[in-house]
Amino acid sequence: MARTISVLKWESEQDVDNAIRDIRAEMDQKGGLTKDTERAMQHSFQVADPDLMNYFLRTVREQVPGALHYFEERGGGA
């Protein structure tokens, strides 16, 4: 069964942690992000509070550095 990634606005660090978990799982399983996941995460990143954006980038850098390029090009720079 296909997994659905929903687009949402991160309201807390827990929301970001959940997104990181999803990113890590997809990177481990597929070696990268699908276009749907990439778009959903980039949207969530773009509409997030600046503190959560920075938390997201720091956490990706620490836990899933291979995914960082998906977000640095979209204006991320913690």
Backbone as a printed PyTorch tensor [residue, N CA C, xyz], in Angstrom:
tensor([[[ 0.8400, -1.1810,  0.0000],
         [ 0.0000,  0.0000,  0.0000],
         [ 0.8850,  1.2450,  0.0000]],

        [[ 0.5830,  2.1790, -0.8500],
         [ 1.3580,  3.4120, -0.9420],
         [ 1.1160,  4.2770,  0.2820]],

        [[ 2.1700,  4.9340,  0.7050],
         [ 2.0830,  5.8300,  1.8410],
         [ 1.8140,  7.2270,  1.3340]],

        [[ 0.9530,  7.9550,  2.0080],
         [ 0.6190,  9.3100,  1.6040],
         [ 1.3190, 10.3030,  2.5150]],

        [[ 1.9790, 11.2610,  1.9180],
         [ 2.6070, 12.3410,  2.6640],
         [ 1.6610, 13.5330,  2.5840]],

        [[ 1.2030, 13.9870,  3.7130],
         [ 0.2760, 15.1200,  3.6950],
         [ 1.0400, 16.4240,  3.8430]],

        [[ 0.5260, 17.4380,  3.2040],
         [ 1.0960, 18.7690,  3.2910],
         [ 0.4980, 19.4360,  4.5090]],

        [[ 1.3560, 19.9710,  5.3460],
         [ 0.8590, 20.6490,  6.5230],
         [ 1.7940, 21.7670,  6.9200]],

        [[ 1.2950, 22.6050,  7.7730],
         [ 2.1190, 23.6680,  8.3410],
         [ 2.6090, 23.1740,  9.6950]],

        [[ 3.9300, 23.1660,  9.8460],
         [ 4.5000, 22.7270, 11.1130],
         [ 4.1570, 23.7270, 12.1980]],

        [[ 3.5970, 23.2210, 13.2840],
         [ 3.2110, 24.0640, 14.4170],
         [ 4.1200, 23.8630, 15.6190]],

        [[ 4.9400, 22.8100, 15.5850],
         [ 5.7860, 22.4910, 16.7370],
         [ 7.0170, 21.7270, 16.2690]],

        [[ 7.9850, 21.5890, 17.1790],
         [ 9.1560, 20.7840, 16.8640],
         [ 8.7630, 19.3250, 16.6560]],

        [[ 7.7080, 18.8710, 17.3070],
         [ 7.2360, 17.5010, 17.1060],
         [ 6.7930, 17.2940, 15.6530]],

        [[ 6.1120, 18.2900, 15.0840],
         [ 5.7260, 18.2000, 13.6690],
         [ 6.9640, 18.0750, 12.7850]],

        [[ 7.9860, 18.8560, 13.0980],
         [ 9.2330, 18.7960, 12.3340],
         [ 9.8890, 17.4330, 12.5130]],

        [[ 9.9180, 16.9340, 13.7480],
         [10.5120, 15.6170, 14.0010],
         [ 9.7930, 14.5280, 13.2020]],

        [[ 8.4770, 14.6410, 13.1020],
         [ 7.7080, 13.6770, 12.3060],
         [ 8.0850, 13.7710, 10.8320]],

        [[ 8.2740, 14.9880, 10.3390],
         [ 8.6780, 15.1810,  8.9420],
         [10.0620, 14.5770,  8.7060]],

        [[10.9720, 14.7870,  9.6450],
         [12.3280, 14.2380,  9.5210],
         [12.2620, 12.7110,  9.4940]],

        [[11.4260, 12.1340, 10.3330],
         [11.2620, 10.6750, 10.3620],
         [10.7860, 10.1780,  8.9910]],

        [[ 9.8190, 10.8900,  8.4030],
         [ 9.3130, 10.5070,  7.0790],
         [10.3920, 10.6400,  6.0090]],

        [[11.1610, 11.7100,  6.0830],
         [12.2440, 11.9270,  5.1170],
         [13.2770, 10.8170,  5.2450]],

        [[13.6920, 10.5220,  6.4780],
         [14.6920,  9.4800,  6.6970],
         [14.1970,  8.1360,  6.1540]],

        [[12.9500,  7.8040,  6.4290],
         [12.3970,  6.5230,  5.9670],
         [12.4090,  6.4450,  4.4440]],

        [[12.0120,  7.5240,  3.7950],
         [11.9770,  7.4940,  2.3330],
         [13.3840,  7.4620,  1.7470]],

        [[14.2960,  8.2010,  2.3410],
         [15.6840,  8.1840,  1.8680],
         [16.2760,  6.7870,  2.0190]],

        [[16.0060,  6.1440,  3.1570],
         [16.5320,  4.7960,  3.3880],
         [15.9170,  3.7990,  2.4140]],

        [[14.6280,  3.9470,  2.1700],
         [13.9110,  2.9770,  1.3380],
         [14.1550,  3.1900, -0.1530]],

        [[14.1880,  4.4540, -0.5870],
         [14.2370,  4.7400, -2.0240],
         [15.5200,  5.4190, -2.4820]],

        [[16.3680,  5.8060, -1.5380],
         [17.6060,  6.4710, -1.9060],
         [17.4380,  7.9460, -2.2180]],

        [[16.2630,  8.4750, -2.0370],
         [15.9720,  9.8840, -2.2790],
         [14.5090, 10.1380, -1.9920]],

        [[14.0920, 11.3660, -2.2060],
         [12.6920, 11.7220, -1.9840],
         [11.9310, 11.6640, -3.3020]],

        [[10.7130, 11.1760, -3.2390],
         [ 9.8550, 11.2370, -4.4180],
         [ 9.4990, 12.6960, -4.6650]],

        [[ 9.0510, 12.9850, -5.8670],
         [ 8.6600, 14.3680, -6.1820],
         [ 7.5130, 14.8300, -5.2790]],

        [[ 6.5680, 13.9360, -4.9990],
         [ 5.4450, 14.3100, -4.1270],
         [ 5.9290, 14.6690, -2.7270]],

        [[ 6.8080, 13.8530, -2.1830],
         [ 7.3340, 14.1390, -0.8480],
         [ 8.1600, 15.4110, -0.8610]],

        [[ 8.9780, 15.5600, -1.8780],
         [ 9.8180, 16.7530, -1.9800],
         [ 8.9490, 18.0150, -2.0030]],

        [[ 7.9120, 18.0100, -2.8200],
         [ 7.0220, 19.1810, -2.9050],
         [ 6.3040, 19.4410, -1.5860]],

        [[ 5.8060, 18.3790, -0.9590],
         [ 5.0830, 18.5380,  0.3100],
         [ 6.0030, 19.0980,  1.3860]],

        [[ 7.2100, 18.5760,  1.4850],
         [ 8.1490, 19.0400,  2.5130],
         [ 8.6130, 20.4660,  2.2190]],

        [[ 8.8490, 20.7650,  0.9600],
         [ 9.2630, 22.1280,  0.6180],
         [ 8.1490, 23.1220,  0.9400]],

        [[ 6.9040, 22.7450,  0.6880],
         [ 5.7940, 23.6280,  1.0290],
         [ 5.7440, 23.8530,  2.5460]],

        [[ 5.8170, 22.7700,  3.3070],
         [ 5.7920, 22.8930,  4.7650],
         [ 6.9530, 23.7610,  5.2390]],

        [[ 8.1150, 23.5750,  4.6330],
         [ 9.2960, 24.3660,  4.9680],
         [ 9.0620, 25.8450,  4.6800]],

        [[ 8.4910, 26.1510,  3.5290],
         [ 8.3060, 27.5440,  3.1160],
         [ 7.2880, 28.2890,  3.9560]],

        [[ 6.2800, 27.6080,  4.4760],
         [ 5.2430, 28.2950,  5.2460],
         [ 5.4790, 28.2050,  6.7530]],

        [[ 6.5760, 27.5780,  7.1540],
         [ 6.8630, 27.3960,  8.5830],
         [ 7.3540, 28.6860,  9.2220]],

        [[ 7.1550, 28.7560, 10.5110],
         [ 7.7310, 29.8110, 11.3370],
         [ 9.2600, 29.7470, 11.1660]],

        [[ 9.9470, 30.9010, 11.1280],
         [11.4010, 30.8920, 10.9270],
         [12.1710, 30.0330, 11.9350]],

        [[11.7340, 30.0040, 13.1860],
         [12.4220, 29.1640, 14.1740],
         [12.2810, 27.6820, 13.8340]],

        [[11.1030, 27.2850, 13.3580],
         [10.9090, 25.8920, 12.9660],
         [11.6610, 25.5710, 11.6850]],

        [[11.7730, 26.5390, 10.7770],
         [12.5760, 26.3390,  9.5680],
         [14.0270, 26.0370,  9.9590]],

        [[14.5550, 26.8430, 10.8710],
         [15.9400, 26.6430, 11.3020],
         [16.1100, 25.3220, 12.0430]],

        [[15.1330, 24.9680, 12.8770],
         [15.1720, 23.6880, 13.5780],
         [15.1680, 22.5410, 12.5600]],

        [[14.3210, 22.6600, 11.5540],
         [14.2480, 21.6500, 10.4980],
         [15.6030, 21.4940,  9.8130]],

        [[16.2060, 22.5830,  9.3960],
         [17.4890, 22.5110,  8.6940],
         [18.5880, 21.9340,  9.5710]],

        [[18.6390, 22.3600, 10.8290],
         [19.6490, 21.8060, 11.7400],
         [19.4700, 20.2970, 11.8970]],

        [[18.2090, 19.8730, 12.0480],
         [17.9290, 18.4600, 12.2760],
         [18.2200, 17.6330, 11.0280]],

        [[17.8530, 18.1400,  9.8610],
         [18.1890, 17.4280,  8.6140],
         [19.7050, 17.3090,  8.4990]],

        [[20.4090, 18.4000,  8.7660],
         [21.8700, 18.4040,  8.6570],
         [22.4820, 17.3460,  9.5870]],

        [[21.9150, 17.1920, 10.7850],
         [22.4450, 16.2380, 11.7580],
         [22.0140, 14.8010, 11.4690]],

        [[20.7530, 14.6020, 11.0720],
         [20.2020, 13.2550, 11.0100],
         [20.0820, 12.6610,  9.6060]],

        [[19.8830, 13.5100,  8.6140],
         [19.7100, 13.0210,  7.2360],
         [20.4270, 13.9710,  6.2740]],

        [[21.7380, 14.0930,  6.4160],
         [22.4580, 15.0860,  5.5980],
         [22.3000, 14.8840,  4.0980]],

        [[22.0250, 13.6680,  3.6730],
         [21.8330, 13.4130,  2.2450],
         [20.6000, 14.0800,  1.6740]],

        [[19.6930, 14.5220,  2.5240],
         [18.4630, 15.1740,  2.0670],
         [18.5720, 16.6940,  2.0930]],

        [[19.6600, 17.2170,  2.6000],
         [19.7730, 18.6690,  2.7730],
         [19.6410, 19.4260,  1.4550]],

        [[20.1560, 18.8760,  0.3760],
         [20.1290, 19.5900, -0.9110],
         [18.6980, 19.8600, -1.3890]],

        [[17.7220, 19.0820, -0.9350],
         [16.3380, 19.3190, -1.3260],
         [15.8060, 20.6450, -0.7660]],

        [[16.4420, 21.1380,  0.2880],
         [15.9180, 22.3090,  0.9860],
         [16.8400, 23.5200,  0.9360]],

        [[18.1220, 23.3330,  0.7680],
         [19.0430, 24.4640,  0.7050],
         [18.7550, 25.3490, -0.4990]],

        [[18.3820, 24.7210, -1.6090],
         [18.1090, 25.4740, -2.8280],
         [16.8530, 26.3250, -2.7100]],

        [[16.0040, 26.0220, -1.7380],
         [14.7400, 26.7490, -1.5440],
         [14.8590, 27.8550, -0.5080]],

        [[16.0740, 28.2900, -0.2400],
         [16.2270, 29.4270,  0.6600],
         [16.5700, 29.0540,  2.0840]],

        [[16.9150, 27.8150,  2.3270],
         [17.2650, 27.4110,  3.6780],
         [18.7050, 27.7120,  3.9780]],

        [[18.9810, 28.1530,  5.1630],
         [20.3580, 28.4190,  5.5420],
         [20.4720, 28.7030,  7.0120]],

        [[20.3230, 27.6920,  7.8260],
         [20.3820, 27.8700,  9.2740],
         [21.8250, 28.0680,  9.6980]]])
